[in-house]
Amino acid sequence: MSVIVYSMPHCPKCSAAKVVLRRYNVAFEEYDVVEDKGKAREMVEKRRSVREEGSREAMMPVVDIEGIIIEGFDRARMEQVLKEKGLVK
């Protein structure tokens, strides 16, 4: 199982995404993209893979649930993917 949250300090939506994962007892790795420039580049590449051409606005957090990339806080989508991947019932 691999769940990664790319976040920034003082980001309410980033905090909300982590609350959802904790509520479901889903283990995750968290990377502060302000402090870790390598992880910031990694996040940008993952975001680029799902982003529509021409869309430039950065949305935080970026959540990677076993290869499914969710940009911005979308509780319903997170819960849907967690269920599809069998990480929650």
C-alpha positions in Angstrom: 0.0 0.0 0.0 1.3 3.4 -0.9 -0.4 6.7 0.0 1.5 9.9 -0.2 0.4 13.4 0.7 2.3 16.3 -0.8 1.5 19.3 1.4 2.5 22.8 2.5 2.6 24.2 6.0 -0.5 26.1 7.2 -2.6 24.7 4.3 -6.1 24.0 5.6 -7.0 21.7 2.7 -3.8 19.7 3.2 -4.7 19.3 6.9 -8.2 18.2 5.9 -6.9 15.5 3.6 -4.7 14.1 6.3 -7.7 14.1 8.7 -9.6 12.0 6.3 -6.8 9.5 6.0 -6.3 9.3 9.7 -10.1 8.8 10.2 -9.9 5.7 8.1 -6.6 4.6 9.8 -4.8 4.7 6.4 -1.0 5.0 6.8 0.5 7.6 4.6 3.8 9.4 3.9 3.7 13.2 4.0 6.1 15.5 2.2 6.4 19.2 2.8 7.0 20.6 -0.7 8.2 23.9 0.6 11.1 22.2 2.5 11.9 19.4 0.1 12.4 20.6 -3.4 13.0 17.1 -4.7 9.6 16.1 -3.5 8.1 19.3 -4.9 9.5 18.3 -8.4 8.1 14.8 -7.9 4.7 16.3 -7.1 4.7 18.5 -10.1 5.4 15.6 -12.4 2.6 13.6 -10.9 0.2 16.6 -11.1 1.2 17.1 -14.7 0.2 13.5 -15.5 -3.5 14.2 -14.6 -3.8 17.9 -15.4 -5.7 19.3 -18.3 -3.6 21.1 -20.9 -3.5 24.8 -20.2 -4.5 24.5 -16.5 -1.9 26.2 -14.4 -3.5 26.9 -11.0 -1.8 24.9 -8.3 -4.1 23.0 -6.1 -3.0 21.6 -2.8 -2.7 19.0 -1.5 -1.7 16.5 -4.1 -2.6 13.0 -2.8 -1.2 9.8 -4.5 -3.2 6.8 -3.5 -1.5 3.8 -5.1 -0.9 5.7 -8.3 -4.2 7.5 -8.5 -3.5 11.3 -8.3 -6.0 13.6 -6.6 -5.2 17.3 -6.9 -6.8 19.6 -4.3 -8.9 18.4 -1.4 -11.7 16.3 -2.7 -13.1 14.2 0.2 -15.6 12.2 -1.9 -12.9 11.3 -4.5 -10.4 10.3 -1.8 -13.0 8.1 -0.1 -14.0 6.5 -3.5 -10.4 5.7 -4.4 -9.6 4.4 -0.9 -12.6 2.0 -1.3 -11.7 1.0 -4.8 -8.1 0.1 -3.7 -9.5 -1.9 -0.7 -7.9 0.4 1.8 -11.2 1.0 3.6 -14.6 -0.7 3.7 
